[in-house]
Amino acid sequence: MRKQARFIIAAPSSNAGKTSISLGLMRALVKRGEKIQAFKCGPDYIDPKFHELASGNPSYNLDLIMMPETHVKEVLETQAKGADAAIIEGVMGMFDGARKSQGSSAEISKALDIPVLLIVNAKSVAYSVAPLLYGFKTFDPSIKIAGVIFNKVNTESHFRFLKEACKDVQIKCFGYMKNLSQVEIPSRHLGLSIANMEQYNSVIDKLAKEIEDTVDIDAILNETCTVIEDSKDEDRNKSNALKIAVARDEAFNFIYAQNLNQFEKQGEITFFSPLKDAQIPPCDLLYLPGGYPEYYLKELAANESMKTSIVSYSEKGGKILAECGGFMYLGETIEDEEGKKHAMVGVLKSATSMKQRKMHLGYRKVSVDNEELRGHEFHYSSLTSTELKTIGETKNIRDEYVPMQLYKEKGILASYHHFYMGTNAQFERIFKWIIQ
C-alpha cells in the first residue's frame, strides 16, 4: 500500500487551457523529481504526444466508448504503477460526451472514482464565476471537485474576485495562470508541427515555471492523494509468435500506446518508415496507421522501392491492416489541396482527395458477423472513387448508419476507421477479419 495523487483535469468548455495546464503541471512535477504517468480521456492522438514530451513517459488513452469499463480501470492501474502522480487530461467540456455525458470526463471521473481539478477560463469574468462553479459542484454530487485553477487571469485584483467566488461556493482555489498568449500549445491539427516535438520543450518549461509561481501544487497533491495497492505485473507471455511491422514516422504516427502493448503481447514489433526506408521488414502483419500523409505526398510518391515492396508483400498473401492515412496510402492516388494527384501504393482500387477539406468526426461501431468493434473516425480527406468490397456495417454512437465503410480485399482490411485493439479479444477479432 502506498500513496499516489490522482486527478482529472477538466473544464466547463473546450479551449479553457486544459492542455497547457496539464503539461505545465507534469513538467513542474518532473522537475521536482516526481514520476508522472499521464492519461488522456477520449480517442485523442495529439495530446498524448505532448504528455510524453512533458512527463518523459508514454501517455495512455482512457475511453469508455471504445473500451470496456473493466479495461479502462485495468489500464489506469497497470500503467500508473510506481508513479507518484497519475494525471488525466479530460476531453472537451467536463460533461460533453458522445451522447449527453456518455464517455465524458465526468463519466471517467465517476468510473475511476477520481477527483476533478477544474480549469476555468477567467479572461472576461470575475465574481460571475460563482454560479458557474456552483453549477459544476452540484449538478452531479457523485463527482468530487477537488478545486479550481483559473486561467488567463489579468491581475492580482482580478484574482481576488475569483477567490471570493470560490470561498462563497466552498470550492478550493489552487491558484491561477496569467494570460500568457505567447506561451501556448498550437492548434490541434498540427500537421508538420508534430514532426519535431522537441521544439515545444521550451514552451512547456515556461508553463511549468508559471505554474510553480502562481499555483499551489502541494495543495493539489494533498487534496488528490489516495492510498493504492499497486497492481501485479501484467502477464507479458506472448499469445502468438507474430512478426508485426508498424509504420511510424512523420507521415504515419496515430497509434494508441495500448495497441503497441497488444502487438508486443502477440509477438515482435519492427518499426519502419514508408518515407525513408527502402522496403518493409519481414512480417506476418503489416500495420499502416493514420497520421499526416497529405503533408508528405511528394516523398511518399517518390519512394518507389517502398511501394513496390508493399505490392509484392500483398501479392504473396501478406496480411495488412490500414487505418485512415494508411488506407489512403494503399490506394492508387491522393489528390492534394491544389488538385494534383500523387501516385501511392496502388494495391487498393481507390483514390482519396484533400482538395475539398471536410471534417469527418465521431465514434464508430463496426459490426461483422454479429461481432462489433468500436473505434473512431477523424479526417479531412474524402474518398473520391473505389471498387473495393465492403464487409459488415458501420454506425455512429446513436446507431445511425454512416458513409464510412470497412473494406476487405484478400488479406487487406482497410478503412478510415481507427481501431482500438488494447484487449486480446479486440485484437483477435480484427485479425480474424483480416485472415478470413
C-alpha positions in Angstrom: 0.0 0.0 0.0 1.3 3.5 -0.9 0.1 7.0 -1.6 -0.4 8.4 -5.1 -2.0 11.7 -6.3 -4.7 11.1 -8.9 -6.9 13.7 -10.6 -8.6 14.5 -13.9 -8.0 18.0 -15.4 -11.4 19.1 -16.8 -13.1 22.3 -17.8 -16.5 23.8 -18.4 -15.7 24.0 -22.1 -13.0 23.4 -24.7 -10.2 26.0 -25.1 -10.1 26.7 -21.3 -6.4 25.7 -21.0 -6.6 22.1 -20.1 -3.7 21.0 -22.2 -1.4 23.9 -21.3 -2.0 23.5 -17.5 -1.7 19.7 -17.8 1.7 20.0 -19.5 2.9 22.6 -17.1 1.9 20.6 -14.0 3.5 17.4 -15.5 6.8 19.2 -16.2 6.8 21.0 -12.9 6.4 17.8 -11.0 9.1 16.1 -13.1 11.5 18.9 -12.3 10.7 18.2 -8.6 11.9 14.6 -9.2 8.4 13.0 -9.3 7.5 10.2 -11.6 4.4 11.2 -13.6 2.0 8.9 -15.5 -0.2 10.8 -18.0 -3.5 9.7 -19.5 -5.9 11.3 -22.0 -9.7 10.9 -22.0 -11.1 10.1 -25.4 -9.6 8.9 -28.7 -7.0 11.7 -29.0 -3.6 11.1 -30.6 -2.1 14.5 -30.3 -2.3 15.3 -26.6 -0.6 12.1 -25.6 2.4 13.1 -27.7 2.7 16.3 -25.7 2.1 14.4 -22.5 5.1 12.1 -23.3 7.3 15.1 -24.0 6.3 16.8 -20.7 6.4 13.7 -18.5 9.1 11.5 -20.1 6.7 8.5 -20.2 4.2 7.3 -22.8 0.6 8.5 -22.3 -2.4 6.2 -22.4 -6.0 6.8 -23.6 -8.9 6.1 -21.3 -12.2 5.9 -23.3 -15.4 4.4 -22.0 -16.9 4.3 -25.5 -14.2 2.3 -27.2 -13.1 0.3 -24.1 -14.9 -1.9 -21.6 -15.0 -0.1 -18.2 -13.1 -3.0 -16.6 -10.3 -2.5 -19.2 -10.2 1.3 -18.6 -9.6 0.5 -14.9 -7.0 -2.0 -15.8 -5.1 0.4 -18.0 -5.1 3.0 -15.2 -3.9 0.6 -12.5 -1.3 -1.1 -14.7 0.2 2.0 -16.2 0.1 4.1 -13.1 2.1 1.5 -11.2 5.1 3.1 -9.5 4.1 6.7 -10.4 3.9 9.5 -7.8 1.0 11.1 -9.6 -1.5 9.9 -12.3 -2.7 13.0 -14.3 -5.6 12.5 -16.7 -6.3 15.3 -19.1 -10.0 15.5 -19.9 -11.8 16.0 -23.2 -13.9 19.0 -24.3 -16.2 20.3 -21.6 -16.4 18.2 -18.5 -19.9 16.8 -19.2 -19.6 16.7 -23.0 -19.9 13.1 -24.2 -20.9 11.1 -27.3 -24.5 11.1 -26.1 -25.1 13.6 -23.3 -22.3 12.8 -20.8 -21.6 9.3 -22.1 -17.8 8.9 -22.3 -17.1 12.4 -20.9 -14.5 13.4 -18.4 -17.3 13.4 -15.8 -18.1 9.8 -16.6 -14.4 8.8 -16.4 -14.2 10.5 -13.0 -17.1 8.5 -11.7 -16.0 5.2 -13.2 -12.5 5.5 -11.7 -13.5 7.4 -8.5 -11.0 10.1 -9.2 -11.5 13.8 -8.3 -11.6 16.6 -10.8 -9.3 19.6 -11.0 -11.4 22.2 -12.8 -9.8 24.7 -15.1 -11.8 27.9 -15.7 -11.0 30.5 -18.3 -11.4 33.8 -16.4 -10.4 36.1 -19.2 -13.7 38.0 -19.3 -15.3 37.2 -16.0 -14.8 37.9 -12.3 -17.3 37.2 -9.5 -19.8 35.8 -12.0 -17.8 32.5 -11.9 -19.6 31.8 -8.6 -22.8 30.4 -10.2 -20.8 28.6 -12.8 -18.7 26.9 -10.1 -21.8 26.2 -8.1 -23.4 24.5 -11.0 -20.5 22.2 -11.7 -20.3 21.4 -8.0 -23.9 20.5 -7.6 -25.0 19.2 -11.0 -23.7 15.7 -10.2 -22.9 15.3 -6.5 -21.2 11.9 -7.1 -18.3 13.8 -8.7 -15.8 15.3 -6.4 -14.4 18.6 -7.5 -11.0 18.8 -5.8 -10.6 22.5 -6.6 -10.1 25.0 -9.4 -7.3 26.7 -11.2 -8.2 29.9 -13.1 -6.6 30.6 -16.5 -5.9 33.9 -18.2 -6.0 36.0 -15.1 -5.0 39.6 -15.7 -4.1 41.0 -12.3 -4.0 40.2 -8.6 -7.2 42.3 -8.1 -8.9 40.2 -10.8 -7.8 37.0 -8.9 -9.3 38.4 -5.6 -12.7 38.4 -7.2 -12.2 34.8 -8.3 -11.0 33.6 -4.9 -14.0 35.3 -3.3 -16.3 33.3 -5.6 -14.6 30.1 -4.7 -15.0 30.9 -1.0 -18.7 31.6 -1.3 -19.3 28.4 -3.3 -17.0 26.4 -1.0 -14.6 25.2 -3.6 -10.9 25.2 -3.0 -8.9 27.6 -5.2 -5.4 26.3 -6.1 -4.2 29.4 -7.9 -4.2 30.8 -11.4 -2.3 31.1 -14.7 -1.6 34.5 -16.2 -2.9 35.5 -19.6 0.2 34.0 -21.5 -0.8 34.3 -25.1 2.8 34.0 -26.2 3.2 30.7 -24.2 0.6 28.4 -25.7 0.4 25.0 -27.4 -0.6 25.5 -31.1 -3.7 24.3 -33.0 -5.0 20.7 -32.5 -4.5 19.8 -36.2 -0.7 20.3 -36.1 0.4 18.7 -39.4 4.1 19.3 -39.8 4.4 20.7 -36.3 4.5 17.4 -34.6 7.4 16.2 -36.8 9.7 18.0 -34.3 8.1 17.7 -30.9 11.3 18.8 -29.1 10.6 22.4 -30.3 7.9 22.6 -27.6 10.2 21.8 -24.7 10.9 25.5 -24.0 7.2 26.3 -24.1 6.4 23.5 -21.6 9.3 24.7 -19.4 7.8 28.2 -19.3 4.4 26.8 -18.4 5.9 24.8 -15.6 7.7 27.9 -14.2 4.5 30.0 -14.3 2.6 27.2 -12.5 5.2 26.9 -9.8 4.9 30.7 -9.3 1.1 31.0 -9.1 -0.4 27.6 -8.4 -0.3 25.7 -5.1 1.0 22.4 -6.4 1.5 20.9 -2.9 -2.2 21.6 -2.1 -3.3 19.9 -5.3 -1.2 16.8 -4.4 -2.5 16.7 -0.8 -6.1 17.1 -1.9 -6.0 14.4 -4.5 -3.8 11.9 -2.7 -5.1 8.4 -2.3 -3.9 5.1 -0.9 -3.5 2.5 -3.6 -2.3 -1.0 -3.9 0.0 -1.3 -6.9 -1.3 -3.8 -9.5 0.6 -7.0 -10.2 2.9 -7.2 -13.2 1.0 -7.7 -16.4 1.3 -11.1 -17.9 3.6 -10.5 -20.9 3.5 -14.0 -22.2 3.1 -13.8 -25.9 -0.2 -15.1 -27.3 1.3 -15.9 -30.7 4.7 -15.5 -32.4 3.6 -12.9 -35.0 6.1 -10.6 -36.6 4.3 -7.2 -36.8 5.7 -4.4 -39.0 4.4 -1.0 -37.8 4.7 2.2 -40.0 5.9 5.0 -37.7 7.4 8.3 -39.0 6.3 11.9 -39.6 3.5 10.7 -42.0 2.2 7.8 -40.0 2.0 8.2 -36.2 -1.6 8.0 -34.9 -1.0 4.9 -32.8 -2.6 4.2 -29.4 0.0 3.1 -26.8 -2.3 0.2 -25.8 -2.3 -1.1 -29.4 1.5 -1.3 -29.3 1.4 -3.1 -26.0 -1.0 -5.6 -27.5 1.2 -6.1 -30.5 4.1 -6.9 -28.2 1.9 -9.5 -26.5 1.1 -11.0 -29.8 4.8 -11.3 -31.0 7.5 -9.0 -32.1 7.2 -5.4 -33.4 9.5 -3.8 -36.0 9.0 -0.2 -36.8 9.7 1.2 -40.3 9.3 4.4 -42.3 7.4 4.5 -45.5 9.0 7.9 -46.1 12.7 6.9 -45.6 13.1 3.1 -45.8 13.6 1.1 -49.0 11.2 -1.7 -48.1 9.0 -3.1 -45.4 10.6 -5.5 -42.9 9.8 -9.2 -42.9 6.4 -9.7 -41.2 3.2 -11.7 -40.7 1.1 -8.5 -40.3 1.7 -5.0 -41.7 0.1 -2.2 -39.8 -0.3 1.2 -41.5 -1.8 3.6 -39.0 -3.2 7.1 -39.6 -1.2 10.3 -39.5 -0.5 13.1 -41.9 0.4 11.5 -45.3 -1.2 14.6 -47.0 1.8 16.7 -45.9 4.4 14.2 -47.4 2.8 13.3 -50.7 5.8 14.0 -52.8 8.1 12.0 -50.6 5.7 9.0 -50.4 5.1 9.0 -54.1 8.9 9.2 -54.8 9.7 6.2 -52.6 9.1 3.6 -55.4 11.0 0.8 -53.7 8.9 1.0 -50.6 5.7 1.0 -52.6 6.9 -2.0 -54.7 7.8 -3.9 -51.5 4.2 -3.5 -50.2 2.7 -4.5 -53.5 4.9 -7.6 -53.5 4.0 -8.5 -49.9 0.3 -8.2 -50.7 0.5 -10.3 -53.9 2.2 -13.0 -51.9 -0.7 -13.2 -49.5 0.6 -10.8 -46.8 -1.8 -9.5 -44.2 -2.3 -5.8 -43.9 -4.3 -3.5 -41.5 -4.6 0.0 -42.8 -6.3 2.9 -40.9 -7.2 6.3 -42.3 -3.9 7.7 -43.6 -2.7 4.1 -44.1 -5.8 3.4 -46.1 -5.2 6.5 -48.2 -1.6 5.4 -48.8 -2.6 1.9 -50.1 -4.9 3.5 -52.7 -3.9 4.5 -56.3 -3.7 8.2 -55.7 -4.1 11.0 -53.2 -5.1 14.4 -54.6 -3.6 17.4 -52.8 -5.4 20.7 -52.0 -4.2 22.2 -55.3 -5.8 19.3 -57.3 -2.5 17.5 -58.2 -2.7 13.7 -57.9 0.2 11.8 -56.4 0.7 8.1 -57.1 0.5 5.9 -54.0 1.0 2.1 -53.5 -2.0 1.1 -55.6 -2.9 -2.3 -54.0 -6.4 -0.9 -53.5 -8.6 0.3 -56.3 -9.4 3.6 -54.6 -8.5 7.3 -54.6 -8.7 10.0 -52.0 -8.6 13.8 -52.1 -7.7 16.7 -49.9 -9.0 19.3 -52.3 -12.3 20.0 -50.6 -11.5 19.6 -47.0 -14.4 18.3 -44.9 -14.2 17.1 -41.4 -15.5 13.6 -40.7 -15.6 13.0 -36.9 -17.1 10.7 -34.4 -17.2 7.3 -32.7 -17.9 4.4 -35.0 -19.3 0.9 -34.4 -18.3 -1.7 -37.0 -20.2 -5.0 -37.0 -19.2 -8.1 -38.9 -20.9 -11.5 -38.4 -22.6 -10.3 -35.2 -19.3 -9.2 -33.7 -18.7 -5.5 -33.0 -15.7 -3.4 -32.7 -15.6 0.3 -31.7 -13.3 3.0 -32.8 -13.1 6.5 -34.1 -13.2 8.4 -37.4 -11.4 11.7 -37.8 -10.1 13.0 -41.2 -10.4 15.9 -43.6 -9.9 13.9 -46.8 -12.6 12.3 -48.9 -12.9 9.0 -50.8 -13.4 10.0 -54.4 -13.5 6.6 -56.1 -13.5 3.0 -55.1 -14.1 -0.5 -56.5 -13.4 -2.2 -53.1 -15.6 -4.8 -51.5 -17.1 -3.9 -48.2 -17.9 -6.1 -45.2 -20.2 -5.5 -42.2 -22.0 -2.3 -41.4 -20.9 0.9 -39.7 -23.0 3.1 -37.4 -22.3 6.0 -35.1 -22.9 6.0 -31.4 -26.6 6.8 -31.9 -27.0 3.7 -34.1 -27.3 5.7 -37.3 -25.7 4.4 -40.4 -22.7 6.4 -41.6 -21.0 6.6 -45.0 -17.7 5.2 -43.8 -17.2 1.5 -44.8 -14.8 -1.3 -43.8 -13.1 -2.6 -46.9 -11.8 -6.2 -47.4 -9.6 -7.2 -50.3 -7.8 -10.5 -50.0 -5.5 -10.1 -46.9 -6.1 -6.4 -46.5 -8.5 -4.8 -44.0 -8.7 -1.1 -44.6 -10.9 1.9 -43.6 -11.0 5.4 -42.3 -11.8 3.7 -39.0 -9.2 3.9 -36.2 -9.5 0.7 -34.3 -8.7 0.2 -30.6 -7.0 -3.2 -30.0 -6.0 -2.9 -26.4 -7.6 -6.2 -25.3 -6.9 -9.7 -26.6 -10.5 -10.1 -27.7 -10.4 -6.9 -29.7 -7.1 -7.8 -31.5 -8.2 -11.3 -32.2 -11.4 -10.1 -33.8 -9.6 -7.7 -36.1 -7.0 -10.4 -37.0 -9.8 -12.8 -37.8 -11.4 -10.4 -40.1 -8.1 -9.9 -41.9 -7.3 -13.6 -42.5 -10.9 -14.9 -43.2 
